[in-house]
Amino acid sequence: MKRFGFSKLMLVLGLLFIYLPMLILVIYSFNASKLVTVWGGWSVKWYVGLLDNTQLMGSVMRSLEIACYTAVAAVALGTLAAFVLTRVTRFKGRTLFGGLVTAPLVMPEVITGLSLLLLFVAMAQMIGWPQERGIVTIWIAHTTFCAAYVAVVVSARLRELDLSIEEAAMDLGAKPWKVFFLITIPMIAPSLAAGGMMSFALSLDDLVLASFVSGPGSTTLPMEVFSAVRLGVKPEINAVASLILLSVSLVTFFVWYFSRRAEERRRKAIQQAIEEGAAANVSSPQVKRPMPAAASV
């Protein structure tokens, strides 16, 4: 028998530390008692009650909407920033530009939120926009924060690409924009998907930035949960969190499943091409050419 070593023990403890609270949360979401710490039997009334809780469901839909907008905008801006950092190697202010792109990664969210709040207030006084803080200001703040993560992920992928493929396409007459959309984008599609999912998760989870740049009627789910937890955890919150865990798990499973199928199809195509090439070489052997006769003197 294999020995259960220290590394496996730490792995099991780490997984239990991460996922055991989530499992307890899901179990207590079916608790019939109003007191979260007291088990009162199995019930689904809190899931049914979510349909009547318009405030909580409104914050959920608002957070999902902002997260979708943020994922799209962050992927677009982060990809452009990564392309500039990796492909445009020499231009004035490149070091400053790279520092500005990655600054949100190391800057405290409190500083970022306060800076954006002051910016929006100054813009409202100067140009009259935004007239009030709401979904748009939260979207801008989240995009500013998440685009840095996308830029780091995509730039790492762009540095690994073989430039000879793009150069060959341009040598054959393809324009740069066509090479970018038809060759570069498909090759970095996994990193774009990873950046989009990361941006979606970060936006859905953010509390600090949204607290600074939100206004009346634009409460997100983290803000709603945080304000409710201070008065005590409600069973509806456990139900909402369980539904979010289920949704994330399903999305992760489908992404893994379709990625695995695409990888298997790619491997089969490569193997088939190798077999067809080998069969073609066997069916058409090389014909030995006769040596030219020496010229007679």
Secondary structure, DSSP 8 states (H G I E B T S, - for coil): -----HHHHHHHHHHHHHHHHHHHHHHHTTB-SSSTTS---B--HHHHHTTT-HHHHHHHHHHHHHHHHHHHHHHHHHHHHHHHHHH----TTHHHHHHHHHHHHHS-HHHHHHHHHHHHHHHHHHT---SS-SHHHHHHHHHHHHHHHHHHHHHHHHHHS-HHHHHHHHHTT--HHHHIIIIIHHHTHHHHHHHHHHHHHHHHH--HHHHHH--TT---HHHHHHHHHTT---HHHHHHHHHHHHHHHHHHHHHHHHHHHHHHHHHHHHHHHHHHHHHHHHHS-------------
